[in-house]
Amino acid sequence: MRFFEFESRRILAREGIPLSEHGFATTPEEARRIAGEIAGPVVIKSQVLTGGRMKAGGVRFADTPQEAGAHARDILALEINGHMPRGVLVDARAAIKQEYYAGVIYDGVRKLPTFVFSDMGGIDIEEVAAAHPDHIGRGHFSTILPHMDFRAKDVVAAVGVTGSELNRLTPILARLGQLFVKYDMTLAEINPLAQLEDGTFVAVDAHMDMENEGRPRQHELLAELGVGGEETREAREPTEFEIKGEEIDAADHRGVAGNVTEFEGNLGLVIGAGGGSLTLFDAVQALGGKPANYCEIGGNPSVSKACNLTKLVLSKPGVDKIAVMMSIVSNTRVDIVARGVIKACVELGHDPAEKIAIFRIPGAWEDEGFKLLERYGVEYCDRSVSMHEAARRAVEKVASADGRSAADEPRLEGRTSGEVEEV
């Protein structure tokens, strides 16, 4: 889940990280009052969970409280990328000497959080990494061992920061790492982290994302921020397709059929194995395929869960075929997933051999699963076939079928879903 900027600032304040003087307002009158208390030039910023605020007119400058109130009135009525603002942040506009970037992200390869620091703040860190890699410092730190500030200091020093600036920046980055772990974050960044003309450092903007699974553990923090238990916090509202995916996963405790995300493509995906699902999704795209969705299946789901997920994917308009793939040998029973996806095809009146472009799930009970796939004529492959190759076969099958109309699609004759019994 994502936090609004004003909430991210409250989390920073909780951990003792210095901030520019600011206040949150939901009405023009409140914005005018806060600007009066700041007693100087201010910035009025729309509070939305999306980017592009500046270009859309959601960030404006004011020299007086009256001007701040007028800007707040306009911004509160301004929709940005389909989002209406939760309110506005009224922030003191201070004289900035130097802008830095301070962040903590999670490295999925090393399975460790990573400090990221740059002396080129105020712009997207991705742009800095691409154009000026020598201006970025990185370093992993443990979530188990006691927090050691010297790791943060090494990262800050890596971009050439020395002296008093190094000593002042180190505890800020270190505390950012501590709150990252403490609050189950997947992203915590300050951009820019500004050095003012008097030499002090303050956070001028902040962004944070929390693991959805961490919400029950962070009840106290969320209650303090006023975040409701049912409140969705993503860059956009979930689609009906994605909501149904969550319902399918929640309806049965066995296994996982989650993280369903909708895209506008013609190849439905029933994929799993953690990072393998991301790899498979990327492989399909890299090979010119058009995924209709992203999802993750695994952990030994029931036949009904695999079936219902497959039905959901097949029900999406424009889906020509589905690819059922996993990356590694796991404890997920191959025969159960095979029964589920075949059952879905049969019950929807599709021929599994035509609707399933490829089935690549190596693992437990694979011989039994492969026998069932053979019976229905479904093309499958074992672990000797790479994920990339399996994705290529699926993309090519969809491409070859593009010219065929729905009326030409083979229908299943002479078989019923009862033959694919649940275990």
C-alpha positions in Angstrom: 0.0 0.0 0.0 1.1 3.6 -0.7 1.2 6.5 1.6 0.3 10.1 0.7 3.2 12.5 1.0 1.7 14.1 4.1 1.5 10.7 5.8 5.1 9.8 4.7 6.2 13.0 6.4 4.5 12.0 9.6 6.3 8.7 9.5 9.6 10.6 9.1 8.8 12.8 12.0 8.0 9.7 14.1 11.6 8.6 13.6 13.2 11.9 14.2 14.1 12.9 10.6 14.1 16.7 10.2 11.4 18.2 7.9 10.6 21.5 6.3 7.8 23.4 8.1 4.5 22.3 6.6 0.9 21.4 7.3 -1.9 19.4 5.7 -5.2 21.1 4.7 -8.4 19.8 3.2 -10.0 23.2 2.7 -8.8 26.6 1.3 -9.4 28.1 4.7 -7.1 25.6 6.4 -4.4 26.2 3.7 -4.6 30.0 4.2 -4.3 29.5 8.0 -1.2 27.2 7.7 0.4 29.6 5.2 -0.1 32.4 7.8 1.6 30.3 10.5 4.5 29.6 8.3 4.8 33.3 7.6 6.6 33.2 4.3 6.5 31.9 0.7 4.9 28.4 0.5 4.4 25.6 -2.0 0.9 24.1 -2.3 1.0 20.4 -3.4 -1.8 18.1 -4.3 -2.0 15.0 -2.2 -2.7 12.2 -4.7 -1.2 8.7 -5.1 0.1 9.3 -8.6 2.9 11.1 -10.3 2.8 14.1 -12.7 1.6 16.6 -10.1 3.7 19.5 -11.4 2.8 19.0 -15.1 -0.9 18.7 -14.2 -0.9 21.9 -12.2 -1.1 20.2 -8.9 2.0 22.1 -7.5 1.8 25.9 -7.1 3.7 28.6 -5.4 2.3 31.3 -3.1 3.8 34.4 -1.5 0.8 35.2 0.7 -1.8 33.3 2.8 -4.5 34.7 0.5 -2.7 33.4 -2.6 -2.2 30.0 -0.9 -5.9 29.7 -0.2 -6.8 30.5 -3.8 -4.3 27.9 -5.1 -5.6 25.3 -2.6 -9.2 25.9 -3.9 -8.1 25.2 -7.5 -5.9 22.2 -6.6 -8.6 20.5 -4.5 -10.9 20.5 -7.5 -8.2 19.2 -9.9 -8.2 15.6 -11.0 -4.8 14.2 -11.7 -4.5 10.9 -13.7 -8.0 9.9 -12.5 -7.3 10.8 -8.8 -9.0 13.5 -6.8 -6.7 14.9 -4.1 -7.1 13.8 -0.5 -6.0 17.4 0.4 -3.1 19.7 -0.1 0.3 20.0 1.6 1.3 23.5 2.5 5.1 23.5 2.6 7.6 26.3 3.5 9.6 27.4 0.5 13.1 27.7 1.8 16.4 28.7 0.2 18.0 25.4 -0.9 21.8 25.2 -1.3 22.0 21.5 -2.4 19.5 18.7 -3.2 20.2 15.1 -2.4 18.3 11.8 -2.8 18.0 9.3 0.1 16.2 6.1 -0.2 15.8 2.5 0.8 14.5 -0.2 -1.5 14.3 -4.0 -1.4 16.7 -6.1 -3.5 14.8 -9.1 -4.6 17.9 -10.9 -5.8 20.0 -10.5 -2.6 16.8 -10.6 -0.4 18.1 -7.6 1.5 17.1 -3.9 1.9 19.4 -1.5 0.1 20.5 2.0 0.9 20.5 4.3 -2.1 22.0 7.8 -2.0 22.8 10.5 -4.6 24.1 14.0 -4.6 21.8 14.7 -7.5 18.4 15.0 -5.8 15.2 16.6 -7.1 14.9 14.4 -10.2 14.0 10.8 -10.8 16.6 8.5 -9.4 16.2 6.3 -12.5 17.4 9.2 -14.7 20.4 9.7 -12.4 21.2 6.0 -12.6 21.1 5.9 -16.4 23.0 9.2 -17.0 25.2 9.6 -14.0 25.8 6.2 -12.3 28.9 7.6 -10.5 26.6 9.9 -8.6 24.8 7.0 -6.9 25.9 5.1 -3.8 24.4 1.7 -2.8 24.8 -0.7 0.0 22.9 -3.6 1.5 22.1 -4.0 5.2 20.8 -6.8 7.4 17.3 -7.1 8.8 18.6 -9.5 11.5 21.8 -8.0 12.8 21.8 -4.8 14.9 21.6 -1.8 12.7 25.0 -0.4 12.0 25.2 3.3 10.9 28.6 2.8 9.3 26.8 1.1 6.3 24.8 4.2 5.7 27.9 6.3 6.1 29.7 4.2 3.4 26.9 4.8 1.0 26.8 8.6 1.5 30.6 8.8 1.3 30.6 6.8 -2.0 29.4 9.9 -3.9 32.1 12.1 -2.5 30.3 13.7 0.5 32.8 14.4 3.3 33.2 16.5 6.5 30.2 17.9 8.4 27.8 17.1 5.5 28.7 13.4 5.8 28.2 13.4 9.6 24.8 15.1 9.2 23.5 13.0 6.3 24.5 9.7 7.8 22.0 9.5 10.6 19.2 10.6 8.3 19.9 7.7 5.9 20.4 5.3 8.8 17.0 6.3 10.3 15.4 5.8 7.0 16.7 2.3 6.9 15.5 1.6 10.4 11.9 2.8 9.6 12.0 0.7 6.4 12.4 -2.4 8.5 10.3 -1.3 11.5 7.2 -0.5 9.3 7.4 -3.3 6.8 8.2 -0.9 3.9 9.1 -1.9 0.3 10.1 1.7 -0.5 11.1 4.7 1.6 12.6 7.7 -0.1 13.2 11.4 0.5 13.6 13.3 -2.7 14.8 15.9 -2.4 16.6 15.8 0.9 17.6 19.5 1.0 20.6 21.3 2.5 19.5 24.8 3.3 21.7 27.9 3.1 22.3 27.7 6.9 23.8 24.2 6.5 20.9 22.2 8.0 19.2 19.3 6.2 15.4 18.8 5.9 13.2 16.4 4.0 11.2 18.4 1.4 9.3 15.4 -0.2 8.9 11.8 0.8 7.3 8.7 -0.7 6.7 5.3 1.0 5.1 2.0 0.2 4.3 -0.7 2.7 3.9 -4.5 2.2 0.2 -5.3 2.2 1.0 -8.3 4.4 2.5 -5.9 7.0 -0.8 -4.1 7.6 -1.9 -6.3 10.5 1.5 -5.7 12.2 1.3 -1.9 11.7 -2.1 -1.4 13.2 -0.9 1.3 15.6 0.8 3.3 12.8 -2.1 3.1 10.5 -4.6 4.0 13.2 -2.5 7.1 14.0 -2.5 8.1 10.3 -6.2 7.5 10.0 -5.9 4.7 7.4 -9.0 2.6 7.3 -8.7 -1.2 7.3 -10.6 -1.5 4.0 -8.9 1.4 2.3 -7.2 0.6 -1.0 -3.9 2.3 -1.4 -2.5 1.7 -4.8 -1.5 4.0 -7.7 -5.0 3.3 -9.1 -8.2 1.8 -8.0 -8.4 -2.0 -8.6 -10.5 -3.1 -11.6 -13.4 -5.5 -11.3 -11.2 -8.2 -12.8 -8.6 -7.6 -10.1 -11.2 -7.5 -7.3 -12.5 -10.9 -8.5 -9.0 -12.2 -8.3 -8.7 -11.2 -4.7 -12.0 -12.8 -3.9 -10.9 -16.1 -5.5 -7.8 -16.1 -3.4 -9.7 -15.2 -0.2 -12.4 -17.8 -0.7 -10.1 -20.8 -0.2 -7.2 -20.9 2.2 -5.4 -23.6 0.3 -2.5 -22.2 -1.8 -2.2 -18.9 -3.5 -3.9 -17.4 -6.5 -3.2 -13.7 -5.9 -1.6 -10.5 -7.1 -3.9 -10.5 -10.1 -3.3 -7.4 -12.2 -5.2 -6.6 -15.4 -3.5 -5.6 -18.7 -4.8 -5.1 -22.2 -3.5 -8.2 -24.0 -4.6 -11.4 -25.7 -2.5 -14.0 -23.8 -3.8 -15.0 -20.4 -1.3 -16.0 -17.8 -1.6 -18.5 -15.0 2.0 -18.3 -13.7 3.8 -18.8 -10.4 6.9 -19.4 -8.3 7.5 -16.0 -6.8 10.1 -14.2 -8.9 9.5 -16.7 -11.6 6.2 -15.2 -12.4 7.8 -11.8 -12.9 10.5 -13.5 -15.1 7.8 -15.2 -17.2 5.7 -12.0 -17.6 8.8 -10.1 -18.7 9.7 -12.9 -21.1 6.3 -12.9 -22.8 6.6 -9.1 -23.3 10.2 -9.3 -24.5 9.2 -11.8 -27.1 6.5 -9.6 -28.5 3.5 -11.1 -26.6 0.7 -9.1 -25.1 -0.2 -10.4 -21.6 -3.8 -10.0 -20.6 -2.9 -10.2 -16.9 -0.3 -10.8 -14.3 -1.0 -13.3 -11.4 0.7 -15.7 -9.1 -0.4 -19.3 -8.4 1.4 -21.7 -6.1 1.6 -23.1 -2.6 -0.5 -26.1 -3.5 -3.8 -24.5 -4.4 -6.9 -26.6 -4.6 -8.3 -27.7 -7.9 -11.2 -25.3 -7.4 -8.9 -22.4 -6.8 -6.8 -23.2 -9.9 -10.0 -23.6 -11.8 -11.6 -20.4 -10.7 -8.5 -18.4 -11.4 -8.3 -19.9 -14.9 -12.0 -19.1 -15.5 -11.4 -15.5 -14.5 -8.5 -15.2 -16.9 -10.4 -16.9 -19.7 -13.4 -14.6 -19.1 -11.5 -11.5 -19.9 -12.5 -10.1 -23.3 -9.9 -10.5 -25.9 -8.0 -13.5 -24.4 -7.2 -15.9 -27.2 -5.2 -18.5 -25.2 -3.6 -19.0 -21.8 -0.1 -20.0 -20.8 0.3 -22.0 -17.6 3.9 -21.8 -16.4 6.1 -21.9 -13.3 9.8 -21.5 -13.0 11.2 -24.1 -10.7 10.6 -27.4 -9.2 8.4 -26.8 -6.1 6.0 -28.6 -3.8 3.0 -27.4 -5.8 1.4 -30.5 -7.3 1.4 -30.4 -11.1 -1.6 -32.7 -11.4 -3.8 -30.4 -9.2 -3.0 -27.3 -11.3 -3.5 -29.4 -14.5 -6.9 -30.6 -13.3 -7.8 -27.0 -12.4 -7.0 -25.4 -15.7 -8.5 -28.2 -17.8 -11.6 -28.2 -15.7 -12.0 -24.4 -16.3 -11.6 -24.9 -20.1 -14.1 -27.8 -20.2 -16.7 -26.0 -18.1 -16.5 -22.9 -20.3 -16.9 -25.0 -23.4 -13.3 -24.7 -24.7 -11.0 -27.4 -26.0 -8.1 -27.5 -23.6 -5.7 -28.4 -26.4 -6.6 -25.2 -28.2 -7.1 -22.8 -25.3 -3.9 -23.8 -23.4 -1.0 -22.6 -25.5 1.6 -24.2 -23.2 1.8 -25.9 -19.8 5.2 -25.8 -18.1 5.1 -26.7 -14.4 7.8 -29.1 -13.2 7.4 -30.4 -9.7 5.6 -32.9 -7.5 3.3 -35.4 -9.1 4.3 -34.2 -12.6 3.9 -37.7 -14.1 0.2 -37.8 -13.1 -0.2 -34.2 -14.3 1.4 -34.9 -17.7 -0.8 -38.0 -18.2 -3.9 -35.8 -17.8 -2.5 -33.2 -20.2 -1.7 -35.9 -22.8 -5.3 -37.2 -22.5 -6.6 -33.7 -23.4 -4.0 -33.1 -26.1 -2.4 -30.1 -24.2 1.2 -29.3 -25.2 3.4 -29.4 -22.1 7.1 -29.4 -21.3 9.2 -30.4 -18.3 12.2 -28.7 -16.6 14.4 -29.4 -19.6 12.6 -26.6 -21.5 13.6 -23.1 -20.3 11.1 -20.5 -19.1 12.1 -18.3 -22.1 11.5 -21.1 -24.5 8.1 -21.9 -23.0 7.1 -18.3 -23.2 8.3 -18.2 -26.9 6.0 -21.1 -27.7 3.0 -19.5 -26.1 3.6 -16.2 -27.9 4.0 -17.9 -31.3 0.8 -19.9 -30.8 -1.2 -16.8 -30.1 0.3 -15.1 -33.1 -0.6 -17.9 -35.4 -4.2 -17.9 -34.1 -4.7 -14.1 -34.5 -6.3 -14.4 -37.8 -8.9 -17.0 -36.7 -12.3 -15.8 -35.5 -14.1 -17.0 -32.4 -16.5 -18.9 -34.6 -13.6 -20.9 -36.0 -12.4 -21.9 -32.6 -12.7 -25.7 -31.9 -15.2 -26.5 -29.2 -14.9 -29.4 -26.8 -17.1 -32.3 -27.8 -17.9 -35.5 -25.9 -16.2 -34.6 -22.6 -17.5 -33.1 -19.4 -16.0 -31.4 -16.5 -16.9 -34.4 -14.3 -14.1 -36.3 -15.9 -11.6 -33.9 -14.3 -12.5 -34.9 -10.8 -11.3 -32.8 -7.9 -8.8 -34.2 -5.3 
